[in-house]
Amino acid sequence: MDEPVLLTGAGGRVGRAILTGIDEAYDWRLLDREPVAADALPDGVSDHDVVVADVTDDAAVREAVEGVGAVVHLAGDPRPNAPWDSVLSNNIDGTQTMLEAAVDAGVDRFVFASSNHAVGAYETDDRTPHMYRKDDEFRLNGSELPRPSNLYGVSKAAGETLGRYYHDHHDLSVACVRIGNLTKDHPPKEYERGQAMWLSHRDCAHLFDRCLAADYDYEIVYGISDNDRKYYSIERAREVLGYEPEDNSAEYTFSGEPKEQVEPDSA
């Protein structure tokens, strides 16, 4: 991609994972409501490439998207217990502001950070904890209707629907990534749900890279690593985006270190 990529919410956890993994692959323009820490800036990104603004600020957003080829939209209130006034303003209104500005600026594609919370209510009492275990066959694949587990999840489902609208009416390529449990070291042993939806930093960066590079119209995919335990399917991400995750929560000790490989005894 010859044109810069605008990354909103660049100073957050997902933004840092993306920039750490694929910082040299693109020219970046960063937007965050707070100044981005110097250690999070990719090489070659100057102060001129960093916009300190809120995504609900229409004028600032329109200036930020001018001349970019793609938007990766992470910004918003990330709290699962965020109150309605915050998710409405920061997550729903903010996403619509970004989409409208992207369309008006002639941006080609829009990658939206959705969330596992958009489908959290599928985790019913009769399915858990079995659905978190590797021998259970239940899978969500992105074709199911949203079932949010909280108001934050409602805002992410709304963002997916806004993306569908802007694709259908303005021919914008949109990928919605329902991000699982992003951690640098995978979750502790007793947290079965976290193991099932674990997304490593390396796989996170790779998945968003594929969202920027692949050809697609409108997609909803799950953002998890290739874990033995999983109740989200990553087949659509493999097929359409070319996503090839390298990590698996089963291959790590619960301190976050790779398991020691023991050679079999010689015959």
N, C-alpha and C positions, 0 to 999 in steps of 0.2 A: 504494500500500500504506500503510494507516494505521498499522500496527504497525512497530516498529523491525526492522531487519535486523541479525542478528549476523554479523559478519565475523571468522572465526578466521584466525590468521596475518596479521593486519592490517599488521604492520610489514615484511612481505616484499615482494619485487619485484612479484608479482601484486597483492597487496593495495594497494600504493601506486599501481599503474596504475589499479585500479578506483576508488579514492578520488579520485584526481586527475581522473578523467573524469566520474564521476557522483556526486560527494560531495553535491550539492545535491538530488539526486533522492529521497533516502531519509533517514529518521532512522536513525542507525547506533549500534550497540553493538559495540565492538571487543574482541577477545580475542587476546592474544599471550603467549608465555612470558616475553618481555622487555618493559619499558615501551616504548610506541610513541613514536617521536620526535615532538616538538611540531610540526615542519613537515609531518608526515604526517597530522595530525588534521584532519578536515573542520571547517568553521565550525559552531559550535553544539554540538560534541561536548565535553563536560566530563570531568573526571576520574571523575565518577560513571558515565560511559558506557564507561569503559575497564577491562577486567578483565585483570589480570596473573596468568595461571595456565597450567598445562599441560593439554592436552586429555585426558590420561589421569587427571586429577583429577576423579572423578565428581561430587563435591559441588560443586566450583567450576563445572563445566560445567553442571550442573543449575540452579545459580543464574543463570548467564549466559543460558541459553535462556528463562528465565521471562519470559513476556510478549512474546516476539518473534514475528513472523509468518513469517519465513524465515531460513534459515541458509545462508551462503556459506562452505563449509569448505575453507580453503586450508592450514591448519596441518599440520605434519609435518616429517619429515627430508627435505629436498629433494635430498640428494646422490645422484647416480646410482650412486656406489660405496658407499653407506651399507651397513653390515653388518646381518646379519639381526636381531640383537637390537634394533637401533634401529628398523628398519622395522616389525618386529612390534609393538613397544611404541608408537611414536609415530604410525605411519601406519595400521596395521591395528586395533590395540586402540583407538587414539585416535579413529579414524573410527567404530568401533562404539559407543564411548562417546557420541560426539556424536549419532549417529543415534538411539540408545535414549533419550537425554535429550530430543531433539527430539520424538519420538513421544509420550513421556510428558507433555510440556508442551503438546501440541496444536498444534505448528508445522505450517503448511500445506505448505511446500516446502523442499527441501534441494538446494543446488547444490554439487556435488562437483568439486574441481579434480583431475582425472585428468591423464594425461601421455602424450606421444608414446612414452615408454619402455614403456607397456603393450602396444605393438604394434611395438616396435623390431626384433624378429626377423623381420619381413616384409622387412626390407632385406637380402636375401640377396646373395651374390656375383654371382649371375646376373642380378640386377635392378639393382644399383648399378654405376656412377653414373647409368645411363640413366633410372631412375625419378625422378631429381631434375630432369629437363629437361622443358621445356614441350611438346615433341613426343611425350613418352611418355604412353600412355593408362592406365597402371596407377593405380588409385585404391582407397584404403580409405575406406569410407563409414560405419563404426560398426556395421554388422551382422556383421562378421567376428569370429571368436573372438580373444581376446587372445593375443598371442605376445610376452611380455615379453623385453626385452633385458638385464635385470639384476634384482637383488632389489628395487630401488626400483620397477621396473616391475611386479613381482609384487604389491607392496603396493598399487599403483594399480589393478591388475586386481581385487584382492580388494576394494578400496573400491567399485568399480563393482558387484561381485556383492552386496556388503552393501546397496548402494542398491537393487538389484533386489529383494532379500529384504524390505526395509522398505517398499518400494512395494507388493509383492504381498500382504504380510500385515498391513500397517497403513495402506494407502491414502495413503501419503506421496508427493507429487509429487517426483520426483528427476530432476535433469539432471546428467549427467557430462560434463565438458568435457575432452577430451584436448588439453591445451595444447601448442602447438608451440614455436617458438623466440621467446620474448618478449624483445624488445630495443627500446630507444627509437630507436636508429639501426639500420638493417638490417645484416645481417652482411656481411663483406668479400666481394669478388668471387669469390675462390677457394673460398669455402665454399658449394658448390652446395646441399648438404643444408639449410643454414641459410636460404638464400633460399627454398627450396621450402616450408619450414614456418614462415616468418616470421610473427609476430603483433605488430602495432604496439600501442603503449599505447592509442591511441584506439580501435582495433577491439576490444581486450581489454575495455575498459570497456563498450563498446556490447554486446558479446556477453553479458557477465554481467548487464547491465541487461535484456536480452531474456530471459535465464533467470529473472529475477525477475518479469517482467511478463507473459510469454506463458502460455497454457494448454497443459498437456501432462500426461502420466502419468509415463512413464519414458523417458528419452532419453539416448543417447550421441551426442555431436556433437564435431566437430573444431574446435579453436580456432586458426585461422590467418587471415591476411588474404587478400584476393582476389588472390593472386600468379599471375603468368603461369606460373611453375614451381609445380607442386603435385602431390603424390601422395596428399593427403587431400582428400576431397570435402567441400565446405561446403554442399551442396544440402539436406541434412537440417536444418541450422541455419537456412538461408534459409526452408525450407518450414514448419517447425514453430514456430520461434522468431521469425521475422521478422528474422533477422540480415542486415544490409546493410553489409558492410565497405566502408570508403572507401580503404583503402591497398593497395598492390601493391609488392612488393620491386623489380619491374622499373622502377618510376617514380622511383627514387632513385639518386643517384650512390653510389659506394661509400664516400664520407665521411659518408653519412647525410643529405645535403642533397638537396632535390628537384632533378631534372634541369631544366636551363634549356630552356624551350620556344622552339624556333626557328620563327619565322613563315616560311611558304613564300614564295618569290619571287612577285611579282605577275605575272599573265599579260600 
